[in-house]
C-alpha cells in the first residue's frame, strides 16, 4: 500500500478496500475483472482464461483472506534484517507490483539482485516461463 512520500506500492487504501469488497460481493465477477488486468497479455487470451479459472477454483473466503493479508501487511521494517541472498524478478508493466516496488526491495534487501524482465503482467511463470526459468538458473549458477 502506498505510504507516500517514502513508498509507492501502487495502491491506496481505498483501492484495496474496493478490491476486497468486490471479492466479497461478487467473487466470479472479481475474477473475470482482475484476471486480464494482472495477466496483461491481451494477445494471449488463453493465459487470462487460465488465470481466471485458477482464481475461480479457489474458496472465495480463503482467497479474500489471502488478499487482505497480502495487501494490508507491511513488512518493510524487516527488510534490513534479511541476510539471505535474494533475486528480485521485476516484470514490465505489472499492475500489482510497479517498478518502484522492485527498486524499493532492491534498495532495502542486502545481497539482492534486481532483474528487469521482458515478461509483462504479474505472472511471468505463466506468461514467460522460459525467461523466468533462465533468470532463476542464471542467478543460482552465479551466486
GUDO-197845 format. One line per field, with one value per residue (C-alpha): residue number from 1; x, y, z. Coordinates in nm, 4 decimals, padded with zeros to 6 digits, m for minus. Example, Ala and Ser with C-alpha at 12.3 -4.5 7.8 and 13.67 -1.06 7.14 Angstrom:
! residues 2
domi = c(1, 2)
X = c(01.2300, 01.3670)
Y = c(m00.4500, m00.1060)
Z = c(00.7800, 00.7140)
This chain:
! residues 143
domi = c(1, 2, 3, 4, 5, 6, 7, 8, 9, 10, 11, 12, 13, 14, 15, 16, 17, 18, 19, 20, 21, 22, 23, 24, 25, 26, 27, 28, 29, 30, 31, 32, 33, 34, 35, 36, 37, 38, 39, 40, 41, 42, 43, 44, 45, 46, 47, 48, 49, 50, 51, 52, 53, 54, 55, 56, 57, 58, 59, 60, 61, 62, 63, 64, 65, 66, 67, 68, 69, 70, 71, 72, 73, 74, 75, 76, 77, 78, 79, 80, 81, 82, 83, 84, 85, 86, 87, 88, 89, 90, 91, 92, 93, 94, 95, 96, 97, 98, 99, 100, 101, 102, 103, 104, 105, 106, 107, 108, 109, 110, 111, 112, 113, 114, 115, 116, 117, 118, 119, 120, 121, 122, 123, 124, 125, 126, 127, 128, 129, 130, 131, 132, 133, 134, 135, 136, 137, 138, 139, 140, 141, 142, 143)
X = c(00.0000, 00.1234, 00.2980, 00.3908, 00.6378, 00.8582, 00.6990, 00.4883, 00.3288, 00.0717, m00.2414, m00.4095, m00.6120, m00.9331, m00.8225, m00.7591, m01.0882, m01.2758, m01.0932, m01.1732, m01.5365, m01.5676, m01.4232, m01.6785, m01.9801, m01.9128, m01.6161, m01.6691, m01.7087, m01.3915, m01.2007, m01.3169, m01.2389, m00.8943, m00.7502, m00.6924, m00.5534, m00.2939, m00.2041, m00.1611, m00.1098, m00.4168, m00.2775, m00.2717, m00.6283, m00.5638, m00.3394, m00.6115, m00.8649, m00.6272, m00.5701, m00.9413, m01.0168, m00.7446, m00.8962, m01.2456, m01.1277, m01.0336, m01.2535, m01.3783, m01.3459, m00.9888, m00.8957, m01.0312, m00.8424, m00.5249, m00.5773, m00.6408, m00.3229, m00.1218, m00.2357, m00.2570, 00.0579, 00.3610, 00.6931, 00.9165, 01.0712, 01.2047, 01.3791, 01.7018, 01.7375, 01.7199, 02.0590, 01.9682, 02.0772, 01.7673, 01.6695, 01.4003, 01.2327, 01.0560, 00.8064, 00.7473, 00.4098, 00.2989, m00.0285, 00.0199, 00.3886, 00.5057, 00.8746, 00.9030, 00.8326, 01.1246, 01.3511, 01.2487, 01.3086, 01.6475, 01.7498, 01.6487, 01.7467, 02.1141, 02.2578, 01.9761, 01.9859, 01.7132, 01.6409, 01.4090, 01.2050, 01.0544, 00.7556, 00.4512, 00.1980, 00.2229, 00.2532, 00.5790, 00.5851, 00.2686, 00.3288, 00.7054, 00.8170, 01.1339, 01.2536, 01.1605, 01.3491, 01.6517, 01.6793, 01.6465, 01.9045, 02.1434, 02.1105, 02.1634, 02.4727, 02.6290, 02.5542)
Y = c(00.0000, 00.3482, 00.5251, 00.8492, 01.0063, 00.7174, 00.4263, 00.3785, 00.0349, 00.1054, 00.1018, 00.3449, 00.2094, 00.2971, 00.0875, m00.2105, m00.1728, m00.1642, m00.4752, m00.6641, m00.5535, m00.6666, m01.0056, m01.0442, m00.9275, m01.0961, m01.3318, m01.4580, m01.1008, m01.0032, m01.2904, m01.2020, m00.8325, m00.8825, m01.1678, m00.9679, m00.6718, m00.8687, m01.1041, m00.8101, m01.0229, m00.9311, m01.1016, m01.4322, m01.4720, m01.8337, m01.7072, m01.4800, m01.7640, m01.9974, m01.7398, m01.6648, m02.0378, m02.0624, m01.7715, m01.9226, m02.2634, m02.1179, m02.0906, m01.7280, m01.6776, m01.8046, m01.6066, m01.2894, m01.3523, m01.4137, m01.0894, m00.8968, m01.0261, m00.9701, m00.6134, m00.4928, m00.6487, m00.4247, m00.5967, m00.3194, m00.2658, m00.6233, m00.5970, m00.4535, m00.7605, m01.0123, m01.1604, m01.4359, m01.3596, m01.2629, m01.2488, m00.9921, m01.0512, m00.7332, m00.7753, m00.4959, m00.3258, m00.5057, m00.3654, m00.5319, m00.4593, m00.1481, m00.0945, 00.1204, m00.1887, m00.3786, m00.0760, m00.0369, m00.4040, m00.3941, m00.0814, m00.2337, m00.6002, m00.6693, m00.9177, m00.8662, m00.8655, m00.6915, m00.8306, m00.6496, m00.8925, m00.8527, m01.0523, m00.8309, m00.8545, m01.0172, m01.3852, m01.4386, m01.8065, m01.8379, m01.5825, m01.6219, m01.9414, m01.9686, m01.6214, m01.6865, m02.0174, m01.8695, m01.5796, m01.8061, m02.0507, m01.7648, m01.6317, m01.9716, m02.0501, m01.7098, m01.6985)
Z = c(00.0000, m00.0768, 00.2088, 00.0368, 00.0063, 00.1236, m00.0589, m00.3684, m00.3759, m00.6451, m00.4285, m00.1938, 00.0988, m00.0855, m00.3871, m00.1620, 00.0221, m00.3109, m00.4328, m00.1116, m00.1222, m00.4838, m00.3899, m00.1149, m00.3132, m00.6476, m00.6472, m01.0036, m01.1283, m00.9413, m01.1055, m01.4557, m01.3958, m01.2399, m01.4476, m01.7685, m01.5734, m01.3782, m01.6628, m01.9016, m02.2114, m02.4205, m02.7295, m02.5382, m02.4169, m02.3157, m02.0337, m01.8994, m01.9190, m01.7337, m01.4602, m01.4275, m01.3922, m01.1289, m00.9343, m00.9592, m00.8388, m00.5010, m00.1974, m00.2092, 00.1670, 00.1781, m00.1339, 00.0238, 00.3474, 00.1476, m00.0472, 00.2738, 00.4371, 00.1179, 00.0572, 00.4178, 00.5652, 00.5807, 00.6441, 00.5116, 00.8549, 00.8472, 00.5091, 00.6530, 00.8777, 00.5933, 00.5077, 00.2627, m00.0947, m00.2902, m00.6555, m00.7344, m01.0695, m01.1780, m01.4584, m01.7030, m01.6855, m01.3674, m01.2318, m00.8920, m00.8262, m01.0113, m01.0855, m00.7723, m00.5595, m00.7134, m00.6727, m00.3094, m00.2319, m00.4005, m00.2081, 00.1265, 00.0907, 00.1427, m00.1053, m00.3531, m00.7294, m00.9250, m01.2711, m01.5102, m01.7159, m02.0597, m01.9289, m01.8812, m01.6039, m01.2627, m01.3566, m01.5504, m01.4614, m01.6744, m01.9487, m01.9940, m01.8182, m02.0288, m01.9281, m01.5645, m01.5573, m01.7359, m01.4910, m01.1883, m01.3249, m01.4113, m01.0591, m00.8971, m01.1032, m01.0341, m00.6604)
